[in-house]
Amino acid sequence: MSNESPKPLVVAIHGSPRRHGNTSTLLGEAVRGATESGCQVSEFHLRDLKLSPCLEIYGCKKDGRCVIKDDFQQIYDQIDLAQGIILASPIFFYAVSAQTKILMDRCQAFWVRRHWLEGRPYGDTTWKRRGLFIAAAASQGQKLFDGALLSVRYFFQALDTELTDTLLCRGLDQADEARHRPDQLAAAYRKGKELATLITAQPGA
Ligand SMILES: Cc1cc2nc3c(=O)[nH]c(=O)nc-3n(C[C@H](O)[C@H](O)[C@H](O)COP(=O)(O)O)c2cc1C
């Protein structure tokens, strides 16, 4: 029997409807970096999962678990166990993709658990996890990521997760373009590594 303690867990969420597009390429590099730096990574490709949008019935008020029985249940369990989250989405109309937003809304169960069931005050920043947000977009505008960042920052907060870093990539339109951007690939790999290094350095990791 091995005496090795389990590696810290990072949940990687791929939110593009394109299976092998730019978001997938960048996330793949970040996952490679995180894995090589000592974390185990649990990947979820939202496009291939059965995920209902939030129905706002607040079944989660009972025990902090969403009552809709679909693939969100496994994501909830993994997030609960994780020390890190990498969320990756393309920018659609200055926001995250619909697949990503559905996942974010379902995580209202964590918000309910934190504020209503555990009674933690708003503004409480006792971080349990570290987060990295990756976004891919076609254009160049200065405010290109502002909408997504506002909502992702608040999402991570509901998950007791500090938004430790972001990788915001402009100028990616066709599906294979990130594969020809060594600067962006290297940044994704490095940010995955850095996230894992911070996590593994934490006491108890
Ligand atoms: C519905 C839709 C909306 C989009 N909106 C924007 C946008 O607001 N700004 C932008 O720069 N690119 C926009 N794009 C382009 C994508 O962000 C870009 O192609 C990105 O690289 C896609 O990532 P993926 O290959 O991972 O799917 C949009 C694309 C689609 C399909």
Ligand as a Chemical Component Dictionary entry (heavy atoms), coordinates in Angstrom:
data_LIG
# 
_chem_comp.id                   LIG 
_chem_comp.type                 NON-POLYMER 
_chem_comp.pdbx_formal_charge   0 
_chem_comp.three_letter_code    LIG 
# 
loop_
_chem_comp_atom.comp_id 
_chem_comp_atom.atom_id 
_chem_comp_atom.alt_atom_id 
_chem_comp_atom.type_symbol 
_chem_comp_atom.charge 
_chem_comp_atom.model_Cartn_x 
_chem_comp_atom.model_Cartn_y 
_chem_comp_atom.model_Cartn_z 
_chem_comp_atom.pdbx_ordinal 
LIG C1  C1  C 0 -22.212 33.750 -30.368 1  
LIG C2  C2  C 0 -20.830 34.341 -30.470 2  
LIG C3  C3  C 0 -20.599 35.585 -29.909 3  
LIG C4  C4  C 0 -19.316 36.134 -29.937 4  
LIG N1  N1  N 0 -19.103 37.351 -29.338 5  
LIG C5  C5  C 0 -17.853 37.873 -29.338 6  
LIG C6  C6  C 0 -17.606 39.124 -28.701 7  
LIG O1  O1  O 0 -18.466 39.771 -28.122 8  
LIG N2  N2  N 0 -16.330 39.623 -28.762 9  
LIG C7  C7  C 0 -15.312 38.936 -29.388 10 
LIG O2  O2  O 0 -14.181 39.433 -29.407 11 
LIG N3  N3  N 0 -15.518 37.729 -29.966 12 
LIG C8  C8  C 0 -16.774 37.189 -29.955 13 
LIG N4  N4  N 0 -16.981 35.949 -30.541 14 
LIG C9  C9  C 0 -15.827 35.192 -31.082 15 
LIG C10 C10 C 0 -15.291 34.164 -30.095 16 
LIG O3  O3  O 0 -15.089 34.706 -28.806 17 
LIG C11 C11 C 0 -13.943 33.596 -30.590 18 
LIG O4  O4  O 0 -14.111 33.016 -31.851 19 
LIG C12 C12 C 0 -13.310 32.606 -29.627 20 
LIG O5  O5  O 0 -11.999 32.327 -30.064 21 
LIG C13 C13 C 0 -14.093 31.308 -29.558 22 
LIG O6  O6  O 0 -13.442 30.413 -28.689 23 
LIG P1  P1  P 0 -13.560 28.810 -28.882 24 
LIG O7  O7  O 0 -12.788 28.473 -30.129 25 
LIG O8  O8  O 0 -13.020 28.236 -27.666 26 
LIG O9  O9  O 0 -15.025 28.519 -29.002 27 
LIG C14 C14 C 0 -18.253 35.409 -30.557 28 
LIG C15 C15 C 0 -18.522 34.164 -31.159 29 
LIG C16 C16 C 0 -19.788 33.644 -31.113 30 
LIG C17 C17 C 0 -20.042 32.289 -31.737 31 
# 
loop_
_chem_comp_bond.comp_id 
_chem_comp_bond.atom_id_1 
_chem_comp_bond.atom_id_2 
_chem_comp_bond.value_order 
_chem_comp_bond.pdbx_ordinal 
LIG C1  C2  SING 1  
LIG C2  C3  SING 2  
LIG C2  C16 DOUB 3  
LIG C3  C4  DOUB 4  
LIG C4  N1  SING 5  
LIG C4  C14 SING 6  
LIG N1  C5  DOUB 7  
LIG C5  C6  SING 8  
LIG C5  C8  SING 9  
LIG C6  O1  DOUB 10 
LIG C6  N2  SING 11 
LIG N2  C7  SING 12 
LIG C7  O2  DOUB 13 
LIG C7  N3  SING 14 
LIG N3  C8  DOUB 15 
LIG C8  N4  SING 16 
LIG N4  C9  SING 17 
LIG N4  C14 SING 18 
LIG C9  C10 SING 19 
LIG C10 O3  SING 20 
LIG C10 C11 SING 21 
LIG C11 O4  SING 22 
LIG C11 C12 SING 23 
LIG C12 O5  SING 24 
LIG C12 C13 SING 25 
LIG C13 O6  SING 26 
LIG O6  P1  SING 27 
LIG P1  O7  DOUB 28 
LIG P1  O8  SING 29 
LIG P1  O9  SING 30 
LIG C14 C15 DOUB 31 
LIG C15 C16 SING 32 
LIG C16 C17 SING 33 
# 
